[in-house]
């Protein structure tokens, strides 16, 4: 992330989520707000994201968000009333939130939040009263400090999503954020995704990864943090999380892509692994 500049990768994610709504009925994640937010400003980008070559990315981005929102629903059913979207980018949950008692906190770089609010205004998407914007650079300020200033209650459990962020962090930034979340009361949960070390990939998958890495680096947001599943398990246990679930492409296919008439599913490229953890 370049300081003072909005995230370009956040835009690419949002375009693919919008394309999923249009190209892959029924969508794994029902997100009509994504289409409204992108609107008429990026027709050529939307067309490129709709191509069959990008199908795997569309499917993965939709599946990881669906996984997070399914786990959020479990947390709400258990009594959680605070939801924190870390690295929110152009995430749209707060604008289609079905839980009347749930307060949402969107955490991101100030420049990205300002850009998002401009896009919301242009699309005439109202900001709900249940949403708070929390400006933060995770590498330079603690998460809980900024959340507390926005009305977050540290004395009760919360649920966090942290999608598409971990690969861009330093190890210290990742661990400090985990530690902050792990300091909260029992019942707190977190869903995030991460990338596996590129040297563990097959030659074909490594070539796909390298092309993606070149694109994000050119956008000023290079990949820099990777884990094997064993390394991630150790990190999470060390941070204090008691329940750990890790789901790769096979697990996501089993959850969301069985029996689709269009054959949509995740390939073995391993774009990312999704994890759900609980205190």
ZIJOLIN-V275099 format. One record per pair of residues at least 24 apart in sequence whose ideal C-beta (glycine too) atoms are under 7 Angstrom apart, sorted by the first residue. I is the first residue (numbers start at 1). J is the second residue. Records with the same first field share a line. If there is no record, write none. Layout:
# ZIJOLIN-V275099
I=J / J
This chain:
# ZIJOLIN-V275099
1=109 / 168 / 221
2=220
4=111
5=111
6=111 / 112 / 115
7=89 / 109 / 112 / 221
8=219 / 221
9=216 / 219 / 221
10=89 / 90 / 112
11=90
13=61 / 89 / 90 / 164
14=38 / 89 / 90
15=42 / 45 / 46 / 49
16=49 / 54 / 57 / 58 / 61
17=61 / 62
18=46
19=46 / 49 / 50 / 58
20=58 / 62
22=50
23=50
24=58 / 262 / 264
27=62
28=59 / 62 / 63 / 66 / 256
29=62 / 65 / 66
31=92
33=92 / 95 / 96 / 125
34=92
36=123 / 125
37=90 / 92 / 119 / 120 / 123 / 125
39=123
55=264
56=266 / 267 / 269 / 271
57=271
59=264 / 265 / 266
60=266 / 271 / 272
63=252 / 256 / 266
64=163 / 193 / 272 / 274
65=163
66=256
67=191 / 247 / 252 / 274
68=161 / 163 / 191
69=93
71=189 / 191 / 276
72=159
75=159 / 189
76=102
78=187
80=157 / 158 / 159 / 187
82=152 / 153 / 156 / 158
83=159
84=147 / 158 / 160
85=161
86=160 / 161 / 162 / 165
87=162 / 164 / 165
90=116
94=128 / 131
95=125 / 128
97=128 / 130
102=130
103=130
104=130 / 131
105=132 / 134 / 147 / 150 / 152
106=131 / 133 / 134
107=134 / 136 / 143 / 146
109=137
110=135
138=169 / 173 / 177
139=170 / 173
142=180
143=177 / 180
144=180
154=184
155=185
156=185
157=184 / 185 / 186 / 187 / 188
158=184 / 188
159=189
160=190
161=191
162=190 / 192
163=192 / 193
164=193
166=192 / 193 / 194 / 225
167=194 / 195 / 223 / 225 / 226
168=221 / 223 / 224
169=225
170=224 / 225
171=225
174=225
178=239
179=239
182=239 / 240 / 241 / 279
184=279
186=279
187=279
188=279
189=276 / 277 / 278
190=277
191=274 / 275 / 276
192=275
193=272 / 273 / 274
194=227 / 232 / 272 / 273
195=223 / 226 / 272
196=226 / 227 / 228 / 270 / 273
197=226 / 228
198=226
200=228
201=270
205=269 / 270
208=269
229=273
232=275
236=277
240=279
241=277 / 278 / 279
242=278 / 279
243=277 / 278
244=275 / 277
245=275 / 276
246=273 / 275
247=273 / 274
248=273
